[in-house]
Amino acid sequence: MLKATDEEIEAVREYFEWQAPDLRVIFMQKVYSEAVLNTRHDVWDIHTDEDRWWVITGGTNLYSQAQFPNMDLALTFHIGLMLRIPRTEEQQRDDQRLIPFGPVFEKMEGAGIAVSQAHSLPDYQGVGVRCREILLELIAVAQDAAVWTDKPPQRANFREWTEIICNALLPGNSNRERRGALKSALESAWTFSNWLTHAKSAAWADAEMAHAVTEHALGMSASILLRTLRGVPTACPECGSPRLEPEHGENTSAPGILWERPRCADCGWAGRPVPILGVEDARPVITREGEDTDEHSIMTVPLRMIVKPGEPPIRPLNDGNSGLSEPVIYFAYGSNMLTARLRARMPSCKSMGIATLPGHTLRFHKRSKDGSGKCNVLASGNGDSVVGVLFSFDQAERATLDRAEGVGNGYDHTIATVIDEEGRRRKVLTYVADSKHIDDGLKPYTWYKDLVLAGAAEHHLPAEYVAACIEPVEAIIDLNAARDHRERSALLK
């Protein structure tokens, strides 16, 4: 068993419970860790009340131990999957081209993780801080790589350094549009990241946008910087082909140094080699922690029948459910808290208890087709929280719920992180009003407020929450008596 921090344990537990909401974790431990191409993969052994699973990080995924009884097989499959699926052909050519920008891209990866885990205003602002640090690290790397001016500004003066570096990388009138595009990308990322750092109205979408514009600016800058600093032409001077690929090697006259030169994939032309790093400073491609094992497995039928040498074949698994579908836990906070009302839309729904959505407040300001106000959870970024009910349901009924909630026409579905009655964080499906369909002057109909109150009473929401957030809301009578009668029918079931 390897040591793990409380944050690691909670992150893996949260991921597993998101992916397998119908299973209860009774034991978990980190049993192995391996780094491949600078990506760390930790293997976790998860025991549930029904079966056992592997959770492997570094592109986190889970694998049934019924299908992968051997840990090495699961890890090999996972690493292969992570290497093949998310990486583009251009990225796979050679990671060492990005070695000078290693710290920058590590920070970029950290910002991506921060975005995926953000759920409150300080988290969103923290993403802005991370993106700002990435951009400062980028110009710092560029400053260390070459002399750009005889009168350099302060090292952290991002805008002045952007102007100097872009003008040097793409000089002349013929590069005006290219230079403008690069400056615009960097300026946009810098301005937005600084705004997000202090924005009091920031939302998760803002954090995601800051990450996206920063990643775009970093990609553009790193590519142009590397080509310029290493003397790579835009096309082969011999045959005109744009297919120039990096070639690495060592020079016997300068041992311990890794060199790189461009080579044409079509005619074989090779450019001037330049030193890019000391070999001893480079990370090993693979590092390992944990115990070695002499056990081996032979896959005779992919994923279905796995045997060890000398053992009789194992019978294939039954045709039952061998995997997990998309998470199917719904967080209801308005009229859908009333089971009878929700069951009319999703017959399979089952209550799983109440949960709290932190950093949000309950409002009745979503504009409905009938002109009244409906419930919405609005990010507040402070100590507010919304209490609702968790429901499991059949994934096949998801489309029905989307239609009932008016996805794309008032509400948008999203994945939120709530805290259940046991104090565990869970990722769940919920619906949030589109900003174009919010009107703080709206009031709910009395029948709608009564449905919300009935759902709160059915599931025993905290009395103080009901008294503070639902009961004081002013409601109006629906003059459409037929609709009032029809909607109240759920109260009679």
C-alpha positions as CSV (number, residue, x, y, z in Angstrom):
1,M,0.0,0.0,0.0
2,L,1.4,3.4,-1.0
3,K,0.8,6.6,1.0
4,A,-1.9,8.9,-0.2
5,T,-3.1,12.3,1.0
6,D,-6.6,13.0,2.2
7,E,-7.1,15.1,-0.9
8,E,-6.1,12.2,-3.2
9,I,-8.4,9.8,-1.3
10,E,-11.3,12.2,-1.5
11,A,-10.7,12.9,-5.2
12,V,-10.7,9.2,-6.1
13,R,-13.7,8.4,-4.0
14,E,-15.6,11.4,-5.5
15,Y,-14.7,10.2,-9.0
16,F,-15.8,6.6,-8.3
17,E,-19.1,7.6,-6.7
18,W,-19.8,9.9,-9.7
19,Q,-19.2,7.0,-12.1
20,A,-20.8,4.3,-10.0
21,P,-23.6,6.0,-8.0
22,D,-25.3,2.7,-7.3
23,L,-22.3,1.2,-5.5
24,R,-21.0,1.9,-2.0
25,V,-17.3,2.1,-1.3
26,I,-16.3,0.0,1.7
27,F,-12.5,0.0,1.2
28,M,-9.9,1.7,-1.0
29,Q,-6.1,2.0,-1.2
30,K,-3.4,3.2,-3.5
31,V,-1.4,0.1,-4.5
32,Y,0.9,1.1,-7.3
33,S,2.2,4.2,-9.1
34,E,4.0,4.5,-12.5
35,A,5.0,7.5,-14.5
36,V,5.1,7.2,-18.3
37,L,6.1,10.2,-20.5
38,N,5.9,12.5,-17.5
39,T,2.4,11.5,-16.7
40,R,1.8,9.8,-13.3
41,H,-0.6,6.9,-13.2
42,D,-1.7,5.9,-9.7
43,V,-3.6,2.5,-9.3
44,W,-6.3,2.3,-6.6
45,D,-7.9,-0.9,-5.5
46,I,-11.6,-0.1,-4.7
47,H,-13.9,-2.6,-2.8
48,T,-17.6,-1.9,-2.9
49,D,-20.6,-3.6,-1.4
50,E,-21.0,-5.7,-4.6
51,D,-17.6,-6.1,-6.4
52,R,-14.1,-4.7,-6.9
53,W,-12.7,-2.1,-9.3
54,W,-9.4,-0.5,-10.3
55,V,-9.3,3.3,-10.5
56,I,-6.3,4.5,-12.5
57,T,-5.3,8.2,-12.7
58,G,-3.6,10.2,-15.4
59,G,-6.7,10.5,-17.5
60,T,-8.7,8.9,-14.6
61,N,-10.7,5.9,-15.5
62,L,-12.1,2.8,-13.8
63,Y,-12.0,-0.9,-14.7
64,S,-13.9,-3.9,-13.3
65,Q,-11.6,-6.4,-11.6
66,A,-14.0,-9.1,-13.1
67,Q,-12.7,-8.1,-16.5
68,F,-9.2,-7.1,-15.4
69,P,-8.2,-9.5,-12.5
70,N,-4.5,-8.6,-13.1
71,M,-3.4,-5.1,-12.1
72,D,-0.6,-5.0,-14.7
73,L,-3.0,-5.8,-17.5
74,A,-5.4,-3.1,-16.4
75,L,-2.5,-0.6,-16.1
76,T,-1.1,-1.5,-19.5
77,F,-4.5,-1.2,-21.1
78,H,-5.1,2.2,-19.4
79,I,-1.7,3.7,-20.4
80,G,-2.2,2.5,-24.0
81,L,-5.7,4.0,-24.0
82,M,-4.5,7.4,-22.6
83,L,-1.6,7.5,-25.1
84,R,-3.7,6.7,-28.1
85,I,-7.0,8.5,-27.6
86,P,-6.5,12.0,-26.3
87,R,-3.2,12.8,-28.1
88,T,-3.2,14.2,-31.6
89,E,-0.8,13.0,-34.3
90,E,1.1,16.3,-34.0
91,Q,1.5,15.9,-30.2
92,Q,2.8,12.3,-30.6
93,R,5.7,13.3,-32.9
94,D,8.0,14.2,-30.1
95,D,7.3,15.5,-26.6
96,Q,10.9,16.6,-26.3
97,R,10.2,19.5,-28.6
98,L,8.5,21.1,-25.6
99,I,11.2,20.5,-23.0
100,P,12.2,24.2,-22.5
101,F,8.5,24.9,-21.8
102,G,8.1,22.0,-19.4
103,P,7.3,24.1,-16.4
104,V,4.8,26.2,-18.4
105,F,2.9,23.1,-19.6
106,E,3.0,21.6,-16.2
107,K,1.3,24.7,-14.8
108,M,-1.2,24.5,-17.7
109,E,-2.1,20.9,-16.8
110,G,-2.5,22.0,-13.1
111,A,-4.9,24.8,-14.3
112,G,-7.0,22.2,-16.2
113,I,-7.3,20.1,-13.1
114,A,-8.3,23.1,-11.0
115,V,-11.0,23.9,-13.5
116,S,-12.5,20.4,-13.3
117,Q,-12.5,20.6,-9.5
118,A,-13.8,24.3,-9.2
119,H,-17.2,24.8,-7.5
120,S,-17.0,28.1,-5.7
121,L,-16.0,31.7,-6.4
122,P,-12.6,31.4,-4.7
123,D,-11.9,28.3,-6.9
124,Y,-12.8,30.3,-10.1
125,Q,-10.6,33.2,-9.1
126,G,-7.8,30.7,-8.3
127,V,-8.0,29.5,-11.9
128,G,-7.4,33.1,-13.0
129,V,-4.4,33.3,-10.7
130,R,-3.0,30.1,-12.2
131,C,-3.5,31.3,-15.8
132,R,-1.8,34.6,-15.0
133,E,1.2,32.7,-13.6
134,I,1.3,30.5,-16.7
135,L,1.6,33.6,-19.0
136,L,4.3,35.1,-16.7
137,E,6.2,31.8,-16.8
138,L,5.9,31.8,-20.6
139,I,7.6,35.1,-21.1
140,A,10.2,34.2,-18.4
141,V,11.2,31.1,-20.5
142,A,11.4,33.3,-23.6
143,Q,13.6,35.8,-21.8
144,D,16.0,33.1,-20.7
145,A,16.1,31.5,-24.1
146,A,17.4,34.6,-26.1
147,V,18.4,38.2,-25.9
148,W,15.5,40.2,-27.4
149,T,16.4,43.8,-26.6
150,D,19.3,46.0,-25.3
151,K,16.9,47.8,-22.9
152,P,14.8,45.1,-21.3
153,P,11.7,46.1,-19.3
154,Q,11.0,44.6,-15.9
155,R,10.9,40.8,-16.0
156,A,7.2,40.6,-15.1
157,N,6.0,43.4,-17.4
158,F,3.9,41.0,-19.5
159,R,2.5,43.6,-22.0
160,E,5.9,45.1,-22.9
161,W,7.6,41.8,-23.2
162,T,4.7,40.6,-25.4
163,E,5.3,43.5,-27.8
164,I,9.1,43.0,-27.9
165,I,9.0,39.2,-28.4
166,C,6.2,39.2,-31.0
167,N,7.9,42.0,-33.0
168,A,11.1,40.0,-33.0
169,L,9.5,36.7,-33.8
170,L,7.4,38.0,-36.7
171,P,9.0,41.2,-38.1
172,G,8.1,43.2,-41.1
173,N,5.0,44.1,-43.0
174,S,4.6,40.6,-44.5
175,N,4.0,39.2,-41.0
176,R,1.6,41.9,-39.9
177,E,-1.5,39.6,-39.7
178,R,0.5,36.8,-38.0
179,R,2.0,39.2,-35.5
180,G,-1.4,40.7,-34.8
181,A,-3.0,37.3,-34.2
182,L,-0.2,36.3,-31.7
183,K,-0.4,39.6,-29.8
184,S,-4.2,39.4,-29.7
185,A,-4.1,35.9,-28.3
186,L,-1.6,36.8,-25.6
187,E,-3.4,40.1,-24.7
188,S,-6.8,38.4,-24.6
189,A,-5.5,35.7,-22.2
190,W,-3.7,38.2,-20.0
191,T,-6.7,40.6,-19.7
192,F,-9.3,37.9,-19.1
193,S,-7.1,36.1,-16.5
194,N,-6.4,39.3,-14.6
195,W,-10.2,40.1,-14.6
196,L,-11.1,36.6,-13.4
197,T,-8.6,36.9,-10.5
198,H,-10.7,39.6,-8.9
199,A,-14.2,39.1,-10.4
200,K,-16.9,38.9,-7.8
201,S,-19.5,37.6,-10.3
202,A,-17.2,34.8,-11.7
203,A,-18.8,31.5,-12.7
204,W,-17.4,28.1,-13.7
205,A,-17.8,29.0,-17.3
206,D,-15.4,31.9,-16.8
207,A,-12.8,29.6,-15.3
208,E,-13.2,27.3,-18.3
209,M,-12.8,30.2,-20.7
210,A,-9.7,31.5,-18.9
211,H,-8.1,28.1,-19.3
212,A,-9.1,27.9,-22.9
213,V,-7.8,31.3,-24.0
214,T,-4.6,30.8,-22.0
215,E,-4.0,27.3,-23.5
216,H,-4.6,28.7,-27.0
217,A,-2.1,31.6,-26.5
218,L,0.5,29.2,-25.0
219,G,0.2,26.8,-27.9
220,M,0.6,29.5,-30.5
221,S,3.6,31.1,-28.7
222,A,5.4,27.9,-27.9
223,S,5.2,26.7,-31.5
224,I,6.5,30.0,-33.0
225,L,9.2,30.4,-30.3
226,L,10.6,26.9,-30.7
227,R,10.7,27.2,-34.5
228,T,12.5,30.5,-34.3
229,L,14.9,29.7,-31.6
230,R,15.9,26.4,-33.2
231,G,16.2,27.8,-36.7
232,V,13.4,25.7,-38.2
233,P,12.3,27.1,-41.6
234,T,8.7,27.1,-42.6
235,A,9.4,24.7,-45.5
236,C,12.3,22.5,-46.6
237,P,14.8,24.7,-48.6
238,E,15.6,21.7,-50.9
239,C,12.2,20.4,-51.9
240,G,9.7,23.0,-50.4
241,S,7.9,20.4,-48.3
242,P,6.3,21.6,-45.1
243,R,6.8,18.2,-43.4
244,L,9.8,19.0,-41.2
245,E,10.1,16.8,-38.2
246,P,12.5,17.1,-35.2
247,E,15.4,14.7,-35.0
248,H,17.3,14.1,-31.8
249,G,20.8,12.8,-31.1
250,E,24.1,13.2,-29.1
251,N,27.4,14.6,-30.4
252,T,30.5,12.7,-29.4
253,S,32.4,15.9,-29.1
254,A,29.9,17.2,-26.6
255,P,28.7,14.2,-24.6
256,G,25.8,14.5,-22.2
257,I,23.9,17.1,-24.4
258,L,20.8,16.3,-26.3
259,W,20.7,18.0,-29.8
260,E,17.8,18.6,-32.1
261,R,17.7,19.5,-35.8
262,P,14.8,19.6,-38.4
263,R,14.7,16.9,-41.0
264,C,12.5,16.8,-44.1
265,A,10.3,13.8,-44.1
266,D,10.2,13.9,-48.0
267,C,13.7,14.4,-49.2
268,G,15.8,13.8,-46.0
269,W,17.3,17.4,-45.8
270,A,18.6,18.1,-42.3
271,G,19.0,21.5,-40.7
272,R,21.4,23.0,-38.2
273,P,21.5,21.0,-34.9
274,V,21.0,23.0,-31.7
275,P,21.5,21.8,-28.1
276,I,18.2,21.6,-26.2
277,L,19.1,20.1,-22.8
278,G,21.5,18.1,-20.7
279,V,20.7,14.4,-20.9
280,E,21.2,14.0,-17.2
281,D,18.6,16.7,-16.5
282,A,15.9,14.9,-18.5
283,R,13.3,12.9,-16.8
284,P,13.3,9.1,-17.4
285,V,10.5,8.0,-19.7
286,I,9.2,5.5,-17.1
287,T,9.6,5.6,-13.3
288,R,8.0,3.1,-10.9
289,E,7.0,2.8,-7.2
290,G,5.7,-0.2,-5.4
291,E,6.6,-3.9,-5.3
292,D,7.6,-5.9,-8.3
293,T,5.8,-9.2,-9.1
294,D,6.6,-12.3,-11.0
295,E,3.0,-13.0,-11.8
296,H,1.9,-12.8,-15.4
297,S,-1.3,-13.2,-17.2
298,I,-2.2,-14.3,-20.8
299,M,-5.1,-12.7,-22.5
300,T,-6.8,-15.5,-24.6
301,V,-10.0,-13.6,-25.3
302,P,-9.7,-9.8,-25.0
303,L,-11.2,-8.5,-21.8
304,R,-13.3,-11.7,-21.3
305,M,-11.1,-14.7,-20.5
306,I,-7.8,-14.2,-18.7
307,V,-5.7,-17.2,-17.5
308,K,-2.3,-17.8,-15.9
309,P,0.1,-20.3,-17.4
310,G,-0.9,-23.9,-16.5
311,E,-4.4,-23.0,-15.3
312,P,-7.6,-24.2,-17.1
313,P,-9.5,-21.6,-19.1
314,I,-11.9,-19.4,-17.1
315,R,-15.4,-19.4,-18.3
316,P,-16.5,-16.2,-20.1
317,L,-18.4,-13.7,-18.1
318,N,-22.2,-13.8,-18.2
319,D,-24.0,-11.4,-20.6
320,G,-25.0,-9.2,-17.7
321,N,-23.9,-5.7,-17.1
322,S,-20.1,-5.6,-17.3
323,G,-19.6,-1.9,-17.2
324,L,-21.1,1.3,-16.0
325,S,-23.2,3.8,-17.9
326,E,-23.1,7.6,-17.6
327,P,-23.9,8.9,-14.1
328,V,-27.6,8.9,-13.4
329,I,-28.1,10.9,-10.2
330,Y,-30.3,14.0,-10.5
331,F,-30.3,16.9,-8.0
332,A,-33.8,18.4,-7.8
333,Y,-34.3,21.7,-5.9
334,G,-37.7,23.0,-7.2
335,S,-41.0,21.4,-7.9
336,N,-39.3,18.2,-9.0
337,M,-38.4,17.5,-5.4
338,L,-42.0,16.1,-5.1
339,T,-41.6,12.5,-6.1
340,A,-45.1,12.2,-7.6
341,R,-44.4,15.1,-10.0
342,L,-40.9,13.8,-11.0
343,R,-42.2,10.2,-11.4
344,A,-44.7,11.4,-14.0
345,R,-41.7,12.4,-16.1
346,M,-39.3,9.7,-15.0
347,P,-41.1,6.6,-13.8
348,S,-37.9,4.9,-12.6
349,C,-36.8,7.7,-10.3
350,K,-36.0,6.7,-6.7
351,S,-35.1,9.1,-3.8
352,M,-31.5,8.8,-2.5
353,G,-31.9,11.4,0.3
354,I,-31.2,15.1,0.5
355,A,-28.0,17.0,-0.5
356,T,-26.6,20.5,-0.4
357,L,-25.2,22.6,-3.3
358,P,-22.7,25.0,-1.7
359,G,-22.0,28.5,-3.0
360,H,-25.5,29.0,-4.5
361,T,-28.7,30.6,-3.6
362,L,-32.3,29.6,-4.5
363,R,-34.3,32.0,-6.6
364,F,-37.7,31.9,-8.2
365,H,-36.7,34.1,-11.2
366,K,-36.5,31.7,-14.2
367,R,-39.0,32.9,-16.8
368,S,-41.4,30.1,-17.6
369,K,-43.5,29.6,-20.8
370,D,-46.6,30.5,-18.7
371,G,-45.0,33.8,-17.7
372,S,-44.4,33.0,-14.1
373,G,-41.2,32.5,-12.1
374,K,-39.7,29.0,-11.6
375,C,-36.8,27.9,-9.4
376,N,-33.2,28.4,-10.3
377,V,-29.9,27.9,-8.4
378,L,-27.7,31.0,-8.8
379,A,-24.0,31.0,-8.0
380,S,-23.3,33.4,-5.2
381,G,-19.7,32.7,-4.3
382,N,-20.3,33.0,-0.5
383,G,-21.7,30.9,2.3
384,D,-25.1,30.4,0.7
385,S,-26.3,26.9,-0.1
386,V,-29.3,25.2,-1.8
387,V,-30.8,22.1,-0.3
388,G,-32.4,19.6,-2.7
389,V,-33.2,15.9,-3.2
390,L,-31.1,13.3,-5.0
391,F,-32.8,10.9,-7.4
392,S,-31.5,7.9,-9.3
393,F,-33.2,7.1,-12.6
394,D,-32.9,5.0,-15.7
395,Q,-30.5,6.7,-18.2
396,A,-33.0,6.0,-21.0
397,E,-35.3,8.5,-19.4
398,R,-32.8,11.3,-19.5
399,A,-34.2,12.7,-22.8
400,T,-37.6,13.0,-21.3
401,L,-36.3,15.0,-18.4
402,D,-34.4,17.3,-20.7
403,R,-37.6,18.0,-22.7
404,A,-39.6,18.6,-19.5
405,E,-36.9,21.0,-18.2
406,G,-36.8,22.8,-21.6
407,V,-33.1,22.3,-22.2
408,G,-31.9,24.8,-24.7
409,N,-35.0,27.0,-24.1
410,G,-34.7,28.2,-20.6
411,Y,-32.6,25.7,-18.6
412,D,-29.2,24.2,-19.4
413,H,-28.1,20.8,-17.9
414,T,-24.9,20.8,-16.0
415,I,-22.8,18.6,-13.7
416,A,-22.7,20.0,-10.2
417,T,-20.8,18.9,-7.1
418,V,-23.1,18.5,-4.1
419,I,-22.6,17.2,-0.5
420,D,-24.8,14.4,0.5
421,E,-26.1,13.5,4.0
422,E,-23.0,11.5,4.8
423,G,-20.8,14.6,4.0
424,R,-19.5,13.1,0.8
425,R,-19.0,15.1,-2.4
426,R,-20.9,13.8,-5.4
427,K,-21.1,14.8,-9.0
428,V,-24.7,15.0,-10.1
429,L,-26.9,16.2,-13.0
430,T,-28.9,19.3,-12.4
431,Y,-30.5,22.1,-14.4
432,V,-29.6,25.8,-14.2
433,A,-31.5,28.7,-15.8
434,D,-29.9,30.4,-18.9
435,S,-29.1,34.0,-18.1
436,K,-31.3,35.2,-21.0
437,H,-34.3,33.6,-19.2
438,I,-33.8,35.2,-15.8
439,D,-36.1,38.1,-14.6
440,D,-35.9,39.0,-10.9
441,G,-39.3,40.7,-11.2
442,L,-41.1,37.5,-11.7
443,K,-43.2,35.7,-9.1
444,P,-44.2,32.0,-9.0
445,Y,-47.8,30.8,-9.2
446,T,-49.2,29.6,-5.9
447,W,-49.6,26.1,-7.2
448,Y,-45.9,26.0,-8.1
449,K,-44.8,27.2,-4.7
450,D,-47.1,24.6,-3.1
451,L,-45.4,21.9,-5.1
452,V,-42.0,23.1,-3.9
453,L,-43.1,23.1,-0.3
454,A,-44.7,19.7,-0.7
455,G,-41.4,18.2,-2.0
456,A,-39.5,19.9,0.8
457,A,-41.9,18.4,3.4
458,E,-41.9,14.9,1.8
459,H,-38.1,14.7,2.0
460,H,-37.7,16.5,5.3
461,L,-35.6,19.4,4.2
462,P,-34.2,21.4,7.1
463,A,-37.0,23.6,8.6
464,E,-34.7,26.6,8.8
465,Y,-33.9,26.4,5.1
466,V,-37.6,26.1,4.1
467,A,-38.5,29.0,6.4
468,A,-35.7,31.2,5.0
469,C,-35.6,30.3,1.3
470,I,-39.1,29.1,0.3
471,E,-41.9,30.2,2.6
472,P,-41.2,34.0,2.3
473,V,-41.4,33.9,-1.5
474,E,-44.4,35.9,-2.7
475,A,-46.6,33.9,-5.1
476,I,-49.5,35.0,-7.3
477,I,-52.7,33.2,-8.3
478,D,-52.8,31.5,-11.7
479,L,-55.9,32.9,-13.5
480,N,-55.9,29.8,-15.7
481,A,-58.0,27.6,-13.4
482,A,-57.6,24.5,-15.6
483,R,-53.8,24.7,-15.4
484,D,-54.0,25.3,-11.7
485,H,-56.1,22.2,-11.2
486,R,-53.9,20.1,-13.5
487,E,-50.6,21.0,-11.9
488,R,-52.0,20.5,-8.3
489,S,-52.9,16.9,-9.2
490,A,-49.4,15.8,-8.1
491,L,-50.3,17.0,-4.6
492,L,-53.0,14.4,-4.4
493,K,-50.9,11.3,-5.1
